[in-house]
Amino acid sequence: MRRVPRRTSRDHPVYEATTRGIVVRVVIDYLPAQSDPVESRYVWSYTIEIENRGQETVQLISRRWRITDALNRTEEVAGPGVVGEQPRLKPREAFRYTSGCPLATSSGEMRGTYQMLTDEGEVFDAEVPAFSLHLPDARRVVN
């Protein structure tokens, strides 16, 4: 398993983890138009790319998220697929989607796993790297 934070050209951090040849990349963005700090509502979008660099075809069956806010309150979210899909990825194929996360605090963290199924019937968890939800001028580290 490999985790690599790096920067994109827009200076947004990119978080990356690799499990069994499945690379999961995350880019986050704060959404001020959907946020209301007076009402303690902060909203971020995250774009995730899942790339199969392995030798076997895999299908994303389910997801499990752990979302923690700045007050250390944690919420667990689990369900089938992502954004209504259960993508099947052959070697060298990728799938990208965007979703969002509201918090009651101005910073937090998300991390998780995708349950993957191989054509041979083997199930394994691909890591979604921990990524920081932070305001644009805040220090950019995972909480």
N, C-alpha and C positions, 0 to 999 in steps of 0.2 A: 504494500500500500504506500503510495507516494502523495504528499500534499505540497503544493507549490503556490504561494501567493505571488502575484505579479501585477503589473499595471497595463491597462489598455491605452490606446492613443488619447482617449478623453480623460485620462488619469483616473479611471474607475478601477478599483482593484478587481483582479480576476483570481478566484479561488479554484484550485484544481486538486483532484484526488484520482488515483488510479487503483483499481482492484481487478485482478485477473484480466488485464487488458482492456477493461472498460474505463474510459476516461470521462470524468464528470467535471465540467467547468461551469462556474457561476459568476455572473456579473450583476451587481446590484445598482439600483438607482433610487434616490429619494424622490418622492412625488409631492412637492409642496402644494400643488393645486388640489390634491385629494386629502391633504393633511389639514388639521386644525389644532395647533398647539394650545390654544385657549381651552379647547375641549379635551385635551390630552389624547389627541388622535394623530398618529404619525404613520404614514403609509409609504412602503417601499415596493418597487417591482424588482423581480429577479429573473434573469434570463439564464436558462440552463441548457447546455449542450452536452449530450451523451454520445460519445464516440466509441465505436467498437474497434479497438486496435488488436483484439485477440484473434484467435484462429477459429473460433466456433461462433455459430449464430446464436443469439440470445434474444429473449423477449422480456421486456419490463412488465412484471405482473402487478406489483403494488409498490406503494411508497410509505415511509414512516418518517415523520418530522418531529423534532424536539425544538420548540421555540421558547426562548428565554428572554424576558425583558430586563431592563436595568435594575429592577427591584428584585431580581432573581425569581420571579414568578415564571413557572414553566407550564407549557401546554404541549400535549402530545397529540399529533394528528396522523391518522393512518387511513389508507383506503386503496382501492384498486387503481392501477395506472396513474397517469398524470394528465391533467387537462382533458379528461374523458377518453384518453387513448392508452393503449398498451402496445407501444411500438416494438416491432421485431427488427433487430439489427443484424445484418450479415457482416462479416469482417469488412472493415474499411467504410462502413456506413455510419451516419450520425443522425441524431434527432435533436431538434431545438424547440424550446417552448418558453413562454413568458407567463409568469403568474405574479401574485402580489401577497403582501403581508402587512396588516395593520397592527400597530402596537399602541399601548397606552403610555409608553415612555419614549423619550427621544433617542434611545439606543437599545440594542438587543443583539441576539445571536440566533441563527438557525443552523441546524445540522440534521443529518438524516441518512437514510439508506433507501436504495431501490432493490426490491427483491427481483432477481433475474432468474430466468428459466432457460436452460440450454435445450437444444433439439434432442439431446440424449436423456432429458428428464431430470437433470441435476439442477438444484436450486441453490443460489448463493446470494449474499447481500453485497451490492456495490456501494461503497461509501460516497455520500454527498459531503464534501468538505464543510467544516464549520465556516460560516461566513458572518461578518459583522454587518448589522443594520445600524447606520450612523448618519447623522446630519452631515451635509457636504463639508462644513468647516471643522468637523470634529476630528479627533485623532483616529486614524484608520487602523484599528487593530481589532481582532476578535476579542470580545468581552471575556 
